[in-house]
Amino acid sequence: MVLFILKSSACLAVFMLFYKLFLEKESVHHFKRFYLLGALLVSMVIPFITFTEYVQVEPVQEFMPFQPIAFTDAVVEKNTTWQEYIPNILWSIYVLGVIIFSIRFLKNLFQLFQKIKTNPKFKNQNFINVLLVDLVHPHTFFNYIFLNKNKYEYNRIPKEVLWHEQTHAKQKHALDILCIELLHIIFWFNPLLYYIKKDIKLNHEFLADQAVLKQGIDTKNYQQLLLAYSSPNNYRNARTNQLANAINYSLIKKRFTVMKTQTSKKAFWFKGLLILPILAILIYGFSKKEIVEKEVASFETLTTQETKKGATEAMITEYRAFITEFEKTNTVWAPKLNRAIAIYDLMTDEQRATVKKYPESPLANLATIKSKIPTEALFNSWKNKTEFAIWIDSKHVPNETLNNYKASDFKYYTSSFVYNNARSEKFPQPYQNHLYTKKGFEASYLKKNVAHYNSLKNDYLKAEKEFINSGKKDDSELRILKVRLNKAYNKLSNAEIKKYGVKEVTPQKQSSVYQQQATPKQIAEYNKLAKHMSKQIKNKGTIKLQQVKRLKHLFSLMSDSQKEQAEPYPDLSLLPPPPPPAPKPAKAENAEVPVAPPHAPKPPKSEKAREITEVPPPPPPVMKTADDNMSNHSKELQKAWKAFKTEGDKYGNAVNNYLKNKEGTISALKEQYKEVMKLYNAYHDIAKKEKAHTVPPPPPTMDSISTYNSLALRTKFIPTNRENNMLRLRLLYNKMSDLKKTKVESPSSIDNYILRLNSLTEEQTKKIYEHLNSINKKAKSEGRRFYSAKEYKKLEKLYSSFLTERN
């Protein structure tokens, strides 16, 4: 515990020092907020980070000599010293401190809730103003802003101060303070928490000041206001709760300095990146480092479990066949020899007594071969292409390639003489030389044992996975591979294991219990499915085929013991047989039932039949002030009115040009409309504050009920672009509230109506298009790009009459 406190305190001290030197006076206040909170969290996490290093050691057996123990009848008295009471004393002091700080925290919290409960409250947007009789600094706790009642009622609190406090509420600064206070209870003895709490609160003030200045307030005026408003003379006896954010006079100077600071992006990124090396150093320096000793088991130890079982009859038969073949031919094939050695190692002593031992392998351990560098004279002689064929790192190259190398570039070489009858047309030279660079020598010789082990490991893991998934009982092949793998691992030296990062393979299951088993999660899934199916069978309910397949698969994964403990397997024979396949539909000419009429023909692609599907946004709202003389209002309101009126007139002209002269696009009009509405909202806010007029409601949005209904009419009665219109209708419908959905016709209802229209005859469809062409012609002559309500009504009557005729 003490070590953790020291380490975390050291990390926190470094983070705070970096903050004081590089970040405190910068204007990146949001980043600073998360930096300070992150510093607290990371400084407590770093001491728990553990890096584990595994060291392999040879097992050592220690023999303790027997020593006689003398027994006496004397009674040993234990003397207790005062040092033994120190831990209890320290823990008592710590617990006492936690209790005191917890009481202090709860008391502050209770006082805040009491103020909220017992004093008048007024809701202002998302904030609740709590009016206090006491003379207090304005302060904030979550969405509650505590103000002096007298000053608030007489409008003596400047709007900048209210904005300042509202920023504390919007950005939830109270959460930061609660977190640090809770940490303060646990680590009350750590003085660094006092300082970081002060920095966090100061940064909250920076954030609030920044938000006020972004409203367009002059910096000097705001500073003078803060100086006058937070002066000790104004709040001589005022007290502020520790859990709330309040204007602090003692920190005014720092706030004034930071207000004038502007941090460039380059400086921010440079200082931000400096944190990374500091974090790396702290993790390296204050994390835990554990060295775990891992004994290197001898080959005998590794194969104990395998040899207990002994070789199977099939293995012994294979081994005897190998010995018989070897005695006849006196030749050995390496893969067969390796299997024979593994089988022999698996045999029990009784089994080995019944067979002959395998021949010893004459192959050398390539990993022990030392480097051999050619001399310059020898190296130059190899350039003679009539005498020598050259391979570099097992790849044949022309002799001229040696001009690109020096003799010292090669760490090993072999040279062999080729007799006349063994020479080929491609390689007629009497000598064949294999040269190895440092990389090639390591791959072909030094890493030979490691490569062999890795190859066996991959084969073993693949075979193990296949065995587990197959559900077979005979694990003979897997045991042979495991013995070979153990032997290959035992052949590696400690230096090779450490240098190449070789990891020993541990079987997923012991050899003697290689029967596959289901995981607890799979058993739980099986039990749930089995219960459900048994219930459905009992109630003669339905069961999905997919569920039956899944149940069978899970049951096949389970061992015998798991099957006994699990839910009983449902009796699937009680399920009703599947329904017979649906008959193929008869051809139209032989069908006894009437065939559905063909779909309505596509409309002719003419300019007359083309429908206008896009409508520009609605006009901006009309602004009427209490009196028409704008000179009676503030300059700010006059300026906002002028900006809105100018842009509104421009937008109106653009809409007229679009409708009459087909100039511009809908997307451009939408963007222009957004700009007009921004100016409208700005004017709206100022006029509301000055009570200059009763603000009209904003215009309907593009996705309103009227837009939906208009699009629904086009979709139902105009065939053109019907599929795209249906997609858009569904999007609009999904965006609506539940209340709005009750006021419009649902897309599914419109879809059903369109399906009914498909039953219209070709003659009826033709009449509809003739009527549509006449409406389009009339609209075009009048300069309209959309249908009137009266025209839609006529279309609806026409469709209804045709549908009635069909019925």
Salt bridges, closest charged atoms under 4 A:
GLU24 OE2 - LYS20 NZ 3.11
GLU24 OE2 - LYS254 NZ 3.48
GLU26 OE2 - LYS271 NZ 2.53
ASP176 OD2 - ARG33 NE 2.64
ASP176 OD2 - HIS204 NE2 2.95
GLU181 OE1 - ARG104 NH1 3.78
GLU181 OE2 - LYS197 NZ 3.12
ASP199 OD1 - LYS20 NZ 3.01
GLU205 OE1 - HIS164 NE2 2.80
GLU205 OE2 - HIS168 NE2 3.30
GLU205 OE1 - ARG255 NH1 3.60
ASP209 OD1 - HIS164 ND1 3.22
ASP209 OD2 - ARG255 NE 2.81
GLU306 OE1 - ARG479 NE 3.75
GLU318 OE2 - ARG339 NE 2.75
GLU325 OE1 - LYS336 NZ 3.35
GLU327 OE2 - LYS356 NZ 2.81
ASP345 OD2 - LYS487 NZ 3.18
GLU360 OE2 - LYS357 NZ 3.75
GLU400 OE2 - LYS385 NZ 3.88
ASP475 OD1 - LYS309 NZ 3.37
GLU477 OE1 - ARG339 NH1 2.99
GLU525 OE2 - ARG550 NE 2.90
GLU607 OE2 - ARG610 NH2 2.92
GLU611 OE2 - ARG714 NE 3.46
ASP627 OD1 - HIS633 NE2 3.52
GLU647 OE2 - LYS650 NZ 3.67
ASP649 OD2 - LYS645 NZ 3.54
GLU671 OE2 - LYS674 NZ 3.68
GLU675 OE2 - LYS678 NZ 3.76
ASP685 OD1 - HIS684 ND1 3.18
ASP703 OD2 - LYS735 NZ 3.66
GLU745 OE1 - LYS716 NZ 3.16
ASP751 OD2 - ARG730 NH2 2.66
GLU782 OE1 - ARG784 NE 2.84
GLU791 OE2 - ARG784 NH2 3.04
